[in-house]
Each structure stands twice: as C-alpha cells, then as structure tokens.
Amino acid sequence: MTSGLLDPTLVLTAGLLVAVIVLAGSALRAWQGWLDLKRSELDRAGTGRPAEEGSQYGSARIELADLKERIRKLEAIASGVEL
C-alpha cells in the first residue's frame, strides 16, 4: 500500500486540477482582451466618425435629390410635357 501523498490517483487529480485552473485563467485573460478590443473599437467609432458620416449623409442627400430631379424630368418627357 502506498502512502496518501504519493497515491497516483491523487497526483493525477491534482495535476488535472492545476491544468483546468491554468486553462480557465488563460480563457479569462483572452476574453478580457477581446472585450477591451471591442471597447476601444466602439470608443474610436464614437469619437471621430460622426463628422465623416455627416458629410457622407449630406452627399447622399444631394445625390438622391439629383436622382429625383432626373426621374421627374424623365417622367415629364414620357408624358409629353415640355420643361
């Protein structure tokens, strides 16, 4: 009979417990890093972007107004009305 401290089952169990703790710690650090990355992306998107998006929306509105004007002219031509 072997002594209690050197029992192979106890050594194996302790080794597996240490391995699980190390893996859980690594997974937690990776998760925290991913969350930090996403937070920094959201912060970056929230600070400098609205002015750029505003100008994009403005140019899109101008383009949309131009297209509406062209459609109005094409409908007038199709109906035979002189502009």
C-alpha positions in Angstrom: 0.0 0.0 0.0 1.3 3.4 -0.9 1.3 6.5 1.3 -1.5 9.0 0.9 0.6 11.8 -0.5 2.1 9.8 -3.3 -1.0 8.0 -4.4 -1.1 8.1 -8.3 -4.8 9.0 -8.3 -4.2 12.0 -6.1 -1.2 13.2 -8.2 -3.2 12.8 -11.4 -6.2 14.6 -9.8 -4.0 17.5 -8.6 -2.3 17.8 -12.0 -5.7 17.9 -13.8 -6.9 20.5 -11.3 -3.9 22.7 -12.0 -4.4 22.3 -15.7 -8.0 23.3 -15.5 -7.1 26.4 -13.4 -4.4 27.4 -15.9 -6.8 26.9 -18.9 -9.6 28.8 -17.2 -7.2 31.7 -16.4 -6.0 31.8 -19.9 -9.5 31.8 -21.3 -10.4 34.6 -18.9 -7.5 36.8 -20.0 -8.3 36.2 -23.6 -12.0 37.1 -23.0 -10.9 40.3 -21.2 -8.6 41.2 -24.1 -11.3 40.7 -26.6 -13.7 42.9 -24.6 -11.0 45.6 -24.3 -10.6 45.4 -28.1 -14.3 45.8 -28.7 -14.5 48.7 -26.2 -11.7 50.5 -28.0 -13.4 50.0 -31.4 -16.6 51.4 -30.0 -14.7 54.4 -28.5 -13.0 55.0 -31.8 -16.2 54.8 -33.7 -18.0 57.1 -31.3 -15.4 60.0 -31.3 -14.1 60.9 -34.8 -16.7 59.3 -37.0 -19.9 61.5 -36.8 -18.4 64.4 -38.8 -17.3 62.0 -41.5 -20.7 60.2 -41.5 -22.5 63.6 -41.6 -20.6 64.5 -44.8 -21.4 61.2 -46.3 -25.1 61.6 -45.5 -25.0 65.1 -47.0 -23.5 63.9 -50.2 -26.0 61.1 -50.3 -28.9 63.5 -49.9 -27.5 65.6 -52.8 -27.2 62.6 -54.9 -30.7 61.5 -54.0 -32.1 64.9 -54.8 -30.3 64.8 -58.2 -31.8 61.4 -59.0 -35.3 62.6 -58.1 -34.9 65.5 -60.4 -33.8 63.3 -63.2 -36.7 61.0 -62.6 -39.1 64.0 -62.7 -37.6 65.1 -66.0 -37.9 61.6 -67.5 -41.5 61.3 -66.3 -42.2 64.7 -67.9 -40.6 63.6 -71.2 -42.6 60.3 -71.1 -45.8 62.1 -70.6 -45.0 64.6 -73.4 -44.8 67.7 -71.2 -42.2 70.3 -72.2 -39.9 71.5 -69.5 
